[in-house]
Amino acid sequence: MENMIKDIDILVIGCGFSGAAAARRLAENGLKVLVIEKREHIAGNMFDYTDKNGVLAHRYGPHIFHTNDKSVFEFLSRFSDFVPYEHRVLGRIDGQYVPIPFNFKSMDILFGREKTQRLKTALKEAFGNRERVTVTELLSGSGEVKAAGKFIFEKVFLHYTAKQWGMPPEKVDKSVLSRVPVVLGYDDRYFSDTFQFMPAGGFTRLFEKMLDHENITVKLQCDAQRFVKTDAAHGTVEFNGVPFTKPIIWTAPPDDLFGCVYGKLPYRSLDLVLERHHETTYQPAAVVNYPNEEDFTRITEFKYLTGQKIDGATTIMKEYPMPYLPEAEKGNIPYYPIIGEENSALFNRYAELASGIKNLHLCGRLAQYRYCNMDGAVAGALALADNI
């Protein structure tokens, strides 16, 4: 490890989209990059593999690429062909499958066409030509609009949110509740972005090509916490006991970097249960949400995402939300930062410590304690790399 460090220009901790995209951009600008990854594989939570059914499964839950950022799409297109894919999600509500986000088709199924037609008129009067609104806006309305908002909130958001975040919806940050809108139309796509694709050979293959550069070295199963030690008081970093002055990009949780001196940043985790079934399809869509009756929040059937045609065999994944417990057998992966005033203030204390170390850069969803999609992670990483 010491010899590797001597020969590099920059150290990247973590091999998800943030770390890999930054490494590639830096390598193409002539810098020698060492990427350290704690897991036994590249690609972070985007890691996928072919299972015993021949299905390309996502080990850490479903990932779908979508963006309005043409530059990000063009960057990633250098490392993979992309297959058009428009994601559609159903929710199991009152015994019926309805589109999510909730839209006019969902209303037709659950309310009946006559009631839906009256509601459309009321929504038009309340929101004009808007295509999407939040459930909180519906609840702030009156008459049929408010009644519909109450139904949607209770059937689609209330119990799902309580399961996902382990707290009642009124305690969840508003940005979370507004992430899944109510669509005022029949567009049943989960995303409305311009570019909606899946990598033809899977995400892991995309990462393999992204990291395939003479200036990039990847070391797996290497826990950076064993080697990287910070001294916030003096604004310095040591690697394996030796002062390290070259740039470091850190994509892991920032509290770990500073020994959790202010306490642990809270995240939500998941218990992901994989099932293989001897049938061609298990459910009518790639993802079916279960907001109410079940302990799990959703089931993913991967063949819909990949477009694979396999008769008599399919693979699904059930998601059970749970607290992040670093040392536990389950729930030991931080998936979602729990955004809120108190937690943001705690993160800011760690970010202030990091800012005092001039060669240290926090990058990505975990390190910056924020929710972002794949395209946001890539865009942020490329911007940071260009700045460095």
N, C-alpha and C positions, 0 to 999 in steps of 0.2 A: 504493500500500500504506500509506503514512504517513497519508493521509486516512482510510482504513478503520480503522486502529488508533485514531485519535483518537475515533472515534464509537462504539466498542464498549465493552462492559462485561466481556467475558471472551473469551479466545482458546482455541480447541480445535484441537489438532494431531492429525489423522487422522480419516478419515470412514468407519471401520468401525462395527460395532454400538456399541462403547464411546463413540466420539466423537459419533456421530449421536444416540444415545439421550440422552446428557448434554446436547447442544445443544438438543434439543427440550424437555426438562424445564426447562432454564434459560430458554429463550425464552418458554415459557408462564408463567413467573414474572416476566416483564417485563424480562429482561436482553437486551441486544443482543449477539449471539454471532457471532464470525467463525470459521469452520471452514476450516483450511488442509489441503489434501490433496496429497501428492506425485504421485499417479497422475493419469491423465487422466479418471478416472471416480470416482463415489461408490460406496459400498457395500463398500469394502475387499475382503476375500477372498470375500464373499458375492455379488460382482458376477456377474450372469448376462445373457445376450443370446441373440437368435435367430440361429442359424447358417444356412449355405447350405442345409441340409436342412430348415429350418423348425423345428428342434429348439431348445428353450430350454435352452441349455448353460451350465454353471457353469465360468467360465474358470479358477478356482483350485481345482478339485476339488469333489466333492459336498458339499452342505450340507443337513442335514435338521433342521427345528425340532422340538424335543421338550422338555418341561418338566413339573415338578410345581408350579411357581410360578404360581399363578393370576393374580397381579398383573402378572407379566411378560407372560403371554398376553393379558390384557385390554389392557395398554398397546399391544402391537404390533397387536392386532386393530382399533385405531382407524385404522390406516394400510393395512390390507389385509383382504380376505376370505381365509379359510383353508379349505383342502380337507383332509379327513381323509386321513392317509397313515401307514401302519404299515410301517416299514422292515424289510426282511428281507434278510439277507446269506447267501450260500452260499460255502463253501470248496471248492476243487478238491483233494481229498485221495485219494491212491491211485486216481486215475482216475475218481472219483465226486464228484458235487456233494452236499455235506452242509451242514445249517444251521450257521451261526455266529451267536451263541455255541454252542458244542458242547452238545448236549442229548440227551435220550432218543432222538429221531428220528435224530440223527447216529449214536448207538450202534447203533440198529436196522440202519442201512444198512451200517455198517462192521464191526460185531461179530456181527450176526445176532441174532434175537429171543431165542433160548435163552440165549446168553451175556449179553445185555442184561438179561434177567429176573433172572439171578443177581446181576448187578452192581447192579441197582435195589435188591435186598434188602440187599446189603452197604452201599450208600450210605444207605439208610434207617436201618440200625443205627448207622452212623457219624455221620450228620448230622441224624437226626430228620426234622422237617417243614420244614427249611430249603429254600428255593426256589433259592438260588444259592450257590455256593462258589467259591473261587479254586483255580487249578490247583496252587498251592503247598500248599493244604490237602489236596488229593488226594495229592500226593507225600509228605505227612507221614503218610498212612494206612498200612494194611498190606493184604496179600493182594491181592484183586481190585481194591480201591480204589486201592492204590498202583500196580498194574500199569496200570490205566486212566489214572491221572494221568500216568504215564510216557509212554504212547502219545499222549495228548492234548498233553502238553508238547512232545514231539518232532515231532508231525505238524502241530500248529496254531500253537504259540507259538515254538518254537526258531528256525527259519529265518526266519520272518516277522519276528520281533523283531530278529534279526541284520541283515536287510535294512533294516528301518525305521529303526533307530537306529545302524547302522554299528558295532555292538559286540556281544559275546556277551551272552546274557540275564542272566548272573550279575552283569554290570556295570550293568545297567539298573535304575533306581530301582524299588523294589517297587510303588509306586503305579501305575506304568505297566503292570506285569504283571497287576495286579488289576483293571485297568479293564475288560477283557473277561472275564466270569466263565464258569463252567460251570453250565448251567441244569439243575437236577434236576427235569425235567418235560418236557412237549412244547410249551411256549411257544417258538415259533421267531422271535418278534419280537426285533430287535436292541436295542430300547429298551423299557423297561417303564413309562415315564412316563405320567401321566394325560392330558396334552395332547400329541398327536402329529399335526402338521399341516404342510402346505406352503402358502406364500402363493400365492393363486390366480393372480396376475399375475406371479409371480416376485419375487425378493428386491430387484432393482434398483428396481422400481416401488414396493415398500414403502418403500425408502429415499427415493425421490423425494417421496413424500407425507409422510414423517416430517420431512424437511428443508424442506418447503414451509410456511414461517412468516415473517411480516413481520419478525421479529426475528433471523432467521438469514441470514447471507451465507456462501456457500461459494466458496472460491477454489481451483480445481484446478491441477494441474501446478505446484505451488508447494512447493519443498523447504524445510521449516522450518529445516533446519540452516544455510541461507544467512542466515537472519534472526535466529534465536533463539540467543543466546550467554549462557551461565551463568557466574557468578563465585561458585563454592562458598565460597571463603574469606571473601567479604563477604556471602554470602546474597542475591545480587541477580541479576536477569535484564535483559538488554538485547534490544530488538527493533530490528534495523536500525541498531545503534549508539546507540540512545536508551534510557535506563532505562525499564523497563516494570514497573509495580507492580500491575497488575490481575491477576486470577486466570488461570492457564494450566493447561489439562488436556492432558497429554502422553500419547498412546497408542502411541507408537513405542518402539523399544528404548531403554532408559535410558543405555546406554553411549555411544550417539551424542550424547546431550544433553550429555555431559561430555567429549567428545573422546576417548573410550576411554582415559582416563587410567590405568585399572587393567588395561587389556586388553579384548579383544572378548568379549562374552558369546556362548557357542556356541549355535547353533540347528541344527535339521535342516531341509533344504529338499527340494524335489521337482522332478523333470523331468516335466512333464505333457504327454503326447503324445495329441493329438486325432486320431481317425480317423472318417471318414464311410464308411458302407457302404450298398450298394444292396440291402438286405434289410429286412424289416419289423422283425425282432428279431435281435439278435446273440447273446444269452445268456439263461438262464432266470430271472435276477433283476436288480434294479437294480445290485447290487454283487456281484462274485465275487472272493473273495480267492484268491491264489496263494501259499500259504506256502512252498512247497518248490522246485519245478523252475525257475520263471521268474525273470528278473532284476527284473521289476516285482512290486509287492505286490498290486495289485488292478486290476480293470477296472470302470468305471462306465458303465452305459447310461442316459442321462439321461431317455429317454421314460418309464421306470418311475417316476421321481421326479415328473415333471410330469403324468403321465396323458394325454399327447398321443397321438392316434391318427393316425399317418402311415404309409401303406402304401408299402413298397418303399424306405424310407430310414430310417436310424438313425445316431446319433452316439455314439461311445464315447470313453472316456479311460483311458489306461494311466498308472499312477503308478510312477515310478522314484525311490526315495529317494536323496538325496545330501547331502553337507555343504553348509551355508550359506556361499556365497562371494559377498560383497557386490558385487564388481566384475566377476564372471564373466558370460558370456552365459547360462549355465544355473545354476540353484541360487542365484539372487540374491535370493530372497524368503525371509525367516525365517518358517517355518511352525510349528515345534514347539520350545519351549524344552527343552533337554536337562537334565532335572531330576536333581540329585545333590548330594551334600554340598559338593563343591568349587565347583560352579557356583552353588549357592545362596549360598555364602559370598561369592562375587564379586558376585552381584546385591546382596546386603545392603550391600556397600560403596558401590555406586551409590545404593541407596535411602537410605542415611545422608546422602550428599551432597544428594540431592533434599529430604530432610526439613529441611535447613538453609535452604532457600529457601521462605519462608512462603507465597508466592503460587503455588507450583508443586505440581501434583497429578499423580501417576502413576496411570494408569487403564487396565485391560485386560490381556489375555493377554501381549502383548509387553512393555508397560511395567512390569508387575508380575512378569514372568518366571514365569508359571505356566500350567498347562493349564486352560482353562475352556471350557465349551460356550457357545452363543449366549445361552441364558437367564442363565447366570452373568455374562456380559459385560454384558448389559442391566441386570440387577439391581444389579451393582456400580456401573455408570454412573449409574443413577437415584439410588442412595443417596449417591454423591458429590455429584451435582448438588443434592440436597436439603440436604446439609450445607453446601455453598457458599452 
